[in-house]
Amino acid sequence: MTKAASAAAKDLAAAGVSGVQIAWADNNGIPRSRIVPINGLADAASRGVGITSLFAVFDTHDAITYAHPGLSTPSGDVRLVPVIERLRRLAGQPALAWAPGRQIAADGSPWPYCQRAVLQRQVAAAAGQGYELRAGYELEFCLAPAGSPDIASAPGHRGPAYSPHALVELDGFIAALLHDFEVNGLPLNQVHAEYGLAQVELSLRPTDPVSAADDQLLARQTIHAAAHAHGLRASFSPIVAPEAAGNGWHLHTSLWRKGGNLLAGIPDADGAGYLAGLLRELPALTAITAPSVLSTVRLRPGYFASAYAFWGVENREAPLRFVPGTELLGAEHANVELKPSDASANPYLALSAVLAAGLAGMAENLTLPEPIAEDPGTWPDERRVAEGVVRLPATPAEQSTALLASKAVSGVLGEELLGAFGAVRNSDADWAAERDLAEIVAAHLWRY
């Protein structure tokens, strides 16, 4: 690896690159990073860069909680190692290259709080059972002029939603996105003006889970840089204004075996258990995939945000929206979209939890109930009870209860990481308990 890093550093330096940003996501979904000079890349690839062990217990507001016994003092250091095979030059920041980082203990042994390693273990376990997951993200974000304190007072575009002329005033930014994503090795499906306040959405093509999580981090770095270059600021916050539709980072997955998509033909397909596993574990999943205080605010009825636990075929109010393959698109197109997912989720943990929940459903041969084509939020309580449709966790406390009650999901993290994750969530909840919604929204607006 050192030889590959040295060769890459030589090529990058010749192209004018001065440093490499090594990035990871913490337990709040917030990207953190270190930059090493280009001539230090080989050493970083061999021995890593020192970072505090306490990043695992940073909360959303950069407070450090010592409530987790495993990380209860300011003492400790771990090594952040760049993943050289994922090294990219940043088109929008040409003096820098970028690589995801993995965290190891100071002696080189595995570090139980490394989220990327958790996903790698899950992928390996699935492969051992003959399964392969493919995953792709849809990213929603809102724009405002640089220097604006919020989105509502100075929206980056004024709609109409899905309209071509909504983006005319953002033409330079959109052109930069298309160029920079291609150069950065991030294949796009499409970009459009979304429904929310000054909202834009883009979608990434599916790939293996670890690459999908890496790509999610690189995508937001690419968006931030393009926005900055064109006098804009991007917010990925789950809520950008108290009454506005929020930003979801919808996660599309499909399960494969021996080159065949097991979701093709749902509900009669072999992969029905995968979808049934996701459905059963939805309350616990959302504690990982939509974990922030504002995530629970976003998951409210009537906002296409999926407040209730059910599945549907192309139902955009469903938290599990099944997208079937068709004669036009082919069977390989079949996938399930998890809508209760946003930028406050660590992407590696989100994909780990999804894979674990789905494979548990496969192992137990779970069966699917009938899909729902309506919005259960419009039903009377009696009908929801009769059809077994429950509200997803609406508070941090409810999320914590659901997560701890699910062995399939909580077990993925391991005891140490689960403890740190819970301590961070409790710290965030305590902070928010003393503030009103407007202040909470303002504090999260530019965090991701």
N, C-alpha and C positions, 0 to 999 in steps of 0.2 A: 504493500500500500504506500510506503514511503517513496518508492521509486515512481509510482504513478502520480503521487502528489508533486514530486519534484518536476516531472515532465509537464504536468498541468500548469504548475507555477511558472515555468520557463515560457510556455506558450502564452499564458495570460499576461505576463509582464511584457512580452514583446508586443502585445496588442494594446498596451497602455493601462492595464489593470494594476492598481496600487495595493489593493487589500481584498480580503475575503471575509464576508459576513457569514458567521456560523449561527444559525437560527434554530430555536426550538420554541415550543409552546408550553406555557405553564398550566397549572390546574384550573385557571380561569379562561383558557383559550387565548390569553394575551401572548403575542410573540415577544420573546426576549432574544438577545443576541450578543455576540462578541465579534469584533473585527480584528483580524490579524493582518500584519503586512504581508504582501505577497511572498516575500522571501522567508516568511515564517510558516508557510503553509505545510511544508513537509514535516517540520517539527510538530506542528499541531496535529497532523494526521497520525504521527507516531505516538506522541505523549499527551495530546490533548491540551486544552487551555483551562486553567483553574477557575472555577466558579464556586460560590458558596452553596453548601448543601441546603440552605434555607429557601432556595427558589421554590421548592416543593410546598412551602407553607406561606408564600406571598399570597395575599388576597387581591381582589380586583383593584383595590385602592392603594396598592403598594405597602400596606401594613403587613408586618410579619407576625403571625400568630405562633405562639409557643405552646398551644394547647395539645398538640400531637406529641405524645411521649417520645417517639423516635427521633424527633427534631426539636428538642425543648431547650436548647442552648444555642448561643451564637457561634459555637465552635464547630468546625467541620469544613471540608473542602472536597469537591469532586472534579472530575475532568470532563470537559466538553470536547468531543472528537468530531471533526467534520467528516461527512460521508462523501468521499471523493468521487465515487461513481455518480453522484447526483449534483456535482459541481456545475454551476451555470454562470456565465457572465451576464450581468444585469443590463439589459438594453437601455432602460431608463436611468441608470446610474452607472455610466460606462467606466468609472474608475474602480468599481467594485464587482467582484464575483460573489456568488451566494452558494451556500451548501447547508443542508439540514445537519443538525448536530445530534449525536447520541451521547448519553451521559453514562460514565462508568465511575466506579469508586477510585480513590486515589492510588490504590495498589493495582488497578487494572481489572479488578473483578467486577461482576455485574452490580449495578446500582438499582435497588428495588423501586426507586422512584422515577426511573426513566420510562416515560410514556411510550416512546417509540419502540423500546424493547418489549413492552407489553404487547403491542400489536404484532411485532415480529413473531412472538411466541404463539399468538392466536392463529396467525396465518400458517405457521409450521404445524400446529396441531390439526388444523383443518386439512392441510395437505396430507397429513398422515392418515386421515380418514377418506382420502380421495376427493376432497372438495377444494374448489378454487372460488374465491370471491372476486367479483369485479365491482368497482365503485367509482362514482363520479359525483361531483358537487355542482349544485346551482348556488351562486352567490348573489345575494341582494345587498345593495348598499345605497346610501343617500349622499347627495353632493351639496356643498355650499361653497361660496367664494372663500378663498383663504382669508383667515382673520375673522370670519364670522363666528360669533359665539354659539350659534345654533343653526338648525336647518330651517325652522319655521319662519324666522324673520327674513331670511335671504336664501330661498331655495335655489339650488343649482340649475334646475329646470322647472318649468311650471306646467308641464303636461301638454296636452291630454295624455293619459296613460296609454301606452302601446303605440303612440303616434310617432310617425317619422319626424314631424316638424318639432316635436318636443326636444329632440336631440340636435337640431340644427345649430343652436347656440353652443353645443358641446362638441362640435365637429372635430376640432383639433384634439380634444381629449379622446374621443372615440377612435380617431385615426391612430393615436399613440397606443391605445389599448390593443388594437388589432395588430399593429406592428410589434409591440413589445412582447405580447403573449407568444407570438410565433417565434421570435428570436430567443425568448427564454425557454422554449421547448414546452409550451403549455397549449396544446391544441384546443381551440374553442369550438363549441357548437354554434353559438349565436350570442348576440347582445341586443338588448332592447330597453326602452323606457318602461318601467314597471308601474304597478298600480299606486304605490305609496307616494308619500311626499318627497319630491325630487329624487325618486328612486330609479335605479338602473339595475338590471339583472344580466348576468352572463352565466354560461354553463360550460363546464369542462368535460371533455370526453372521458369515458370510463377507462380505468386501468386497474392494476393490482392495488390492494388496500394501502400498503406502505407508501407506494408512489402517489396514490390519491391524497394521502395526508400530507406528504411532502409538498405536493402541487398546491394544496390549499394554502399552505404558508407562503409559498412563492407567489401565488396569485395575488394575495392581499398586498405583499410587498410591491408587486408590479403595479397594482392599482393605485396605491399610495403615491408611488413615484410619478406615475403619469398624471395624477390629479395635481400634485405639487407643481409639475412642469407647466401646467396650464391654468395656474392661478386658482386651483380648487382644493377642497379638502373632502375626504371621503369618510363617512361614518358607517361602520358595520354593526353598530349597537342594535340589540334586539328591539328597542323602542327608541325613536328619535324625537318624538313629541308625544305627550300623554294620550292624545286622541287619534294619533296617526296609526295607520297600518305599519307593522313592524318589519324588520329585516330577518328573513329566514335564510339559512344556508342548507337547503334541502339536500338530503343525501340519498342518491339512487344506488341500489345494489342489486346484483343478480348472483345466483349460486350456480356453479358449473361443475360437471363431472365428466371426465373423458371427452372433453370438447363439446359437450352438449349443455344447453341452458336448461336447468331443472325447473325454472319458473314458466317455461313455455307450456301453455295449456292449463294454467291455474283456473279453477280449483282442483282439477283432476290430475295435475302433473305430479311428478315425484317430489318436486320441491314445495308442495303445499305445506309440509311440516315446517319449512323455513319461515314462511309467512306467518303460520300459526304461532311459532315461537316468538316472533317479533310482537305479535298481537298480545300474547299472554304477558310478555315482559314490558309492555309499553310504559307503565307507570315508573318502573325502575330505569328503563332506558332513558326517559326524559330527564332523569336526575343526572345523567351523564351528557346527553346530547343537547340539552337546553337547561343548563344548571344555574344560571345567574338569577338574581332577584328579578331583573327585568324580563328574563325568559318566562317566568310564571305570569307576569303581567301580559306579555305578548300572547300567551296561549289562552285567549278569551274567545267566547262564542261570537260568530258573525264576522270574523276578520280573515277568513281563509287560513287561520293559524292552527286549527285542529285542537279543540278544547276537550273532545271526548274520545274515548278509546274504541275504535272500530276500524274496519277496513272497507274499501270500496274500489270499484273499477272506474278509473278516471274521475273519481270524486275528489274535487279539489278542497273540500272541507275535511276529508278523511286524513287522520295522521299517518295512515298507511294507504297510500294511493297506488293501486296496482296499475301498471302500464303494460297492456298486453302486446305481444307480437302480432303482426298482421301480415296478410299476403303481400302488401306493399313493403313493409319494413323488415319482415323476416322474423323467425322465431327467436333469433338471438337478441332481438330488441326488448323482449319481455324483461321487466324489472319492477322493483317496488321502491317507491319514493317515501322516505321518512321525513315528514314535514316539521315535527317538533324538534328542530335542530337549528342552531344558530352559532354565531361567531364566538360566543362565550364558552363553547365546548372545545376541549382539547381534541383535535381531529383524530389523533392516534387512539385516545381512549374511546371516543365515539364509535369508531370503526371496530375496535376490540369488543365493545359491548354489543354492537349489532351482530357481529359474527358469532359471539358466544350465545346470544339469545336465539338466533336462527338455527344454529347447530343443535342446541338443546331441543328445539322443536322437532328437528329431524330425528334425533336419537330417540325421542319419546313417541314418535309417530303421531304427533298432535294433529287434530283435524280442524279445518276451518269452519266457522259458522258462515251463514249466508252473507254475501256482501251487502252493504247498505248504499243506496243511491241518493239518499236524502241527506239533509243536515239535521242530525239529532238535537242540535241546539234549539231548533224550533219546535221540538216535541214537548208535550207535557211530561212532568217527572214520572208519571205512572207508566207511560209508554217506554221511556228509557229503562226503567226498572224491569219491565216485562221482557224487554229485548236484551237485557244484560249489558247495556251501554253505560259505562261509568265515566265520571269526570276525571280527567288526568290531574295529577297533583297540582294544586293551585297556590301552594306556599312552599318555602324552603323546608319547613318541618315535614310537610307531607311528602316531599321528594325524598328526604332523608329516610323516612320510615319505609317508603317503597323500595329504595335502594338496598337497605339493610335486610329487608324481607326476601330479596331475590338472591338466592345462592348462585344462579346462573350468571347474573350480571355483576354482583359485588365480588364474587370469587375471581373474576378476571383480573381485578386490580391487584389482588394480593393484600395481605393484612397491613403492610406498611403503607402502601400507596393509598389504600382505602381510608386509613386513619388520617393521612395528610389531607386527602381530598375532603373528607368530612370536616376537618378543622377549618379549612379555608372557607367552605360553604357556611359554617356557623359564624365565622368572622364577618363575612359579607352580610349575613342576615342580621347580626347584631348592629352593624353599622347602619343598615337601612331602617331598622326599627325606630330610629330616632329622627327620621327625615320623611318629608312628604314626597309624593310621586314626582313632582316637578324637579325637586333637588336631586332625586335619585337618577332621573333621566339625564339631567345636566352632567352629573358626575361620571356617567358611563359613556357619554356621547362619543368621545374620541379615544377610548381605551383600547380598541381592538384594531 
